[in-house]
Amino acid sequence: MAEHPGHSGTRDAEPMSGNWNENPPWVVPVPTDEDREFFEGASRGELRIQRCDECGLHQHYPRYLCSHCGSTEVKWVTASGVGTVYSFTVIRQNGVPPFRERLPFVVAAVDLEETGARLVASMPGADPAQVAIGMQVRATFRSVGEGIGLVDFA
């Protein structure tokens, strides 16, 4: 196995295992008025983010003010779901179920095509040895409860 500079472990590992469709209650988000549209959109297979009418930039996580210019003129839009890996980490240790059954797995910061928006999400099924900064990815969705979904990338 080859050492990867900047990492304390090796990059060569089998893709994660475990069932990403089984979610115990403690990993299911409880939407608020501010982020409900994001989670409900994900349950419909839509990546919902906010766009500022004042400066034209996008943002995630949802909030009442634009994180770029401070305007209150933010509206929900459906993003393309296409993005680029900005950074990532390989999770190799986690003793909490269901995560320990999924090891190793990748969590990535993804810059969306929509300028200004960056999401942090899991990459179920990704081979940690194949994930790279600059890699093109697409949003995928999984339901975790009644009208609640999560966004992952592949």
N, C-alpha and C positions, 0 to 999 in steps of 0.2 A: 504494500500500500504506500502511495506517495504522500509525503508530508506537504501540506499547503502552507505557504508563508502567511503569517498572521493568524493562523488557527492553532489551537493547542492539540488538536486531534488530527485524524486523517480525513480526507475528503472521500475516499473510496469506501462506500458503504452501500448496502442493499437499500432499495427504496423502502419507505416506511410500510408497515403493515398495520393491522388493526382496522376496525370498521369505523369509518368517519361518518357513517349515517346513524350510528347509535350515540346519543348525546344525553348524559345524565342531567338532571334539572340544574345542577350547579354550573353548567357551562352554557345554558340557554340565557340569552340576554333578556332583560326586562326593559322594553322600550319606554322612553320618555316622550313628552310632546315634541321635544327638539329633534330626536333621532328616529321616531316611529316610521317615517316615510322611507328611510334607508332600509330598515329591517323588513317592512312590509313589501317594499320593492324587490328585495332579494328573494322573498318567498314566491314572487311572481316571475322570477328569472330576469329582473331588471336591476341594473346598477344605478341607483339613484344618488346623485350628488347635488351640491348647490353651486349655482352660478350667480355672481354679483352683477346686477344690472348697471352699477356705477362704473366699475373698472373692467368688467368682462372676464375676470378670472374665476376659476372654479375652486372649490374647497371640499375637503373631507378631513375631519369629522364634522357633522352638522352643528351649526351654531346660529345664533340670531344676528350676529354681525359678521361682515366680511373680514376674514383674517388678513387680507391683503391691504385694504384701504379703510376699514372701519365702518363702511356704509351699512345701513339696515335693509338695503334693497337686494336681499338674497332670495333666489327662487330655486325650486327643485327642478332638475333636468335629468333625463336619462342619458347616462354616459355610454360610449361605445363598448366599454369593457376591455378595450385593448390598452396594454401598458408595457412598460419596460422596467425590469428589475433595477432598482436604484441601489439596494443593498440587501443582504440576506444573512441568515444564520442557520446552522444546522443544529437542531435540538437533539442531543444524544442522551441526556439524563432527565428523567422526570418520573417520580415515584407515584404520581397521582393518577388513578384511573380516570378517564380512559386513555390518557396520554402515554402512559408507560407501554401500552400495547401497540402504540403507533410509532415508536422509536425505530430508527431515527426519522425525523421529519424536518421539512424546511419551512421557515417563516420568512417572508420577504416584505420589504418596503417597495411598493410599486408606484412609479409615476405614471399616471393615466395620460392618454392622448390629449385629454382636456386640460389645458395649461393651468397649473396651480394646484391640482389635486394629487395627493399621494395617499395611498392606503397601505396599511400593514395587514397581511393576511397569510394564512397557511397555504401551502402548495401540496395538497394531498396527491400522492402518487408520483411526485417528482423524485427522481434519483438525485440525491444530494451531490453526487460526483458530476452531474450534468448541469446543475444550476450555475449561472454565471451573471455577474453584473453586466447590464446591457442587453440581457436576454429578453426577447419579445414574449409576452404572456397574454392570456385572455382570461377574463373572469368566468368562473363557474359558480354555481349556486347549489346550496343544499338546505332543505327545510329542517328546522329544529323544533317546530311547534306550530300551533294554530296561527297562521298568518305571520310567522317569524322565520326569516331565512338568514343564512350567513353567506358571505362572499369569500370564495377561495380563488386561487389562480392556477392555471395549468399552462 
